[in-house]
Amino acid sequence: MTQDFIDEEIVITLSDNPFRPAGFSWRGANFPIRWVLDVRFDYGWGPLRYSPKRWWQRRHRTYYRVQTESGERFELYNDRALGRWVLYRRLS
């Protein structure tokens, strides 16, 4: 599987379930999501390996692997600490 690293902020359209994306806009194009293939949670420490760790320094991200209506697959995440959605990478 090849992966194209993107790491750009996107605008999300939410479904009836407020925690699941229904589509997203990226670089002026809309991508309706057909399937959410996988969901995982990241509460890791990120780059804070050797410094003192406090609970508020943890990552609070939810990653989604999705397939769009056109068949493309992407991984995106919701950074709950910063209140933003990011298109992490394109999967193929």
C-alpha positions as CSV (number, residue, x, y, z in Angstrom):
1,M,0.0,0.0,0.0
2,T,1.4,3.4,-0.9
3,Q,0.7,6.5,1.1
4,D,0.9,10.2,0.2
5,F,1.5,12.4,3.2
6,I,-0.8,15.4,3.1
7,D,-1.2,16.9,6.7
8,E,-3.5,19.8,5.7
9,E,-6.4,21.2,7.7
10,I,-9.8,20.5,6.1
11,V,-13.5,21.3,6.5
12,I,-15.7,18.4,7.6
13,T,-19.4,17.7,7.1
14,L,-20.7,15.6,10.0
15,S,-23.3,12.9,9.7
16,D,-26.2,12.3,12.0
17,N,-23.6,10.9,14.4
18,P,-21.7,14.0,15.5
19,F,-18.5,11.9,15.8
20,R,-18.5,10.5,12.3
21,P,-17.6,12.5,9.2
22,A,-20.0,12.4,6.2
23,G,-17.6,14.3,3.8
24,F,-14.9,16.8,3.7
25,S,-13.6,19.7,1.5
26,W,-10.0,19.9,0.5
27,R,-8.3,22.3,-1.9
28,G,-11.7,23.5,-3.2
29,A,-13.1,20.0,-3.9
30,N,-15.8,18.1,-2.0
31,F,-15.3,14.5,-1.0
32,P,-18.5,12.7,0.2
33,I,-17.6,9.7,2.4
34,R,-19.2,6.4,1.5
35,W,-17.6,4.2,4.2
36,V,-15.7,4.8,7.4
37,L,-13.4,1.8,7.3
38,D,-11.6,2.1,10.6
39,V,-11.5,4.4,13.7
40,R,-8.7,4.6,16.2
41,F,-7.9,6.8,19.2
42,D,-4.5,8.4,20.0
43,Y,-3.9,9.5,23.5
44,G,-0.1,9.3,23.2
45,W,2.5,11.7,24.3
46,G,3.8,12.7,20.9
47,P,7.3,14.2,21.0
48,L,7.3,14.4,24.8
49,R,9.3,11.2,25.4
50,Y,11.8,12.3,28.0
51,S,10.3,15.4,29.6
52,P,7.9,15.2,32.5
53,K,4.5,14.1,31.3
54,R,1.3,15.7,32.5
55,W,-2.3,14.7,31.4
56,W,-2.9,17.9,29.5
57,Q,0.1,17.4,27.3
58,R,-1.3,14.2,25.8
59,R,-2.6,14.0,22.2
60,H,-6.4,13.7,21.9
61,R,-6.9,12.6,18.3
62,T,-9.4,10.3,16.6
63,Y,-8.2,8.9,13.3
64,Y,-10.6,7.8,10.6
65,R,-9.8,5.7,7.5
66,V,-12.5,6.5,5.0
67,Q,-13.5,5.6,1.4
68,T,-15.1,8.4,-0.7
69,E,-17.9,8.0,-3.1
70,S,-15.3,7.9,-6.0
71,G,-13.4,5.0,-4.3
72,E,-10.4,7.0,-3.0
73,R,-9.2,6.2,0.5
74,F,-7.9,8.7,3.0
75,E,-6.9,8.9,6.6
76,L,-8.0,12.0,8.5
77,Y,-8.1,12.9,12.1
78,N,-10.0,15.1,14.5
79,D,-7.6,16.9,16.8
80,R,-9.9,17.5,19.7
81,A,-7.4,19.5,21.7
82,L,-7.0,22.1,19.0
83,G,-10.6,21.8,17.6
84,R,-9.5,21.0,14.0
85,W,-9.8,18.3,11.4
86,V,-6.7,17.3,9.3
87,L,-6.4,15.3,6.1
88,Y,-3.4,13.2,7.2
89,R,-2.7,11.1,4.1
90,R,-4.1,9.5,0.9
91,L,-4.0,5.7,0.8
92,S,-3.8,3.6,-2.3
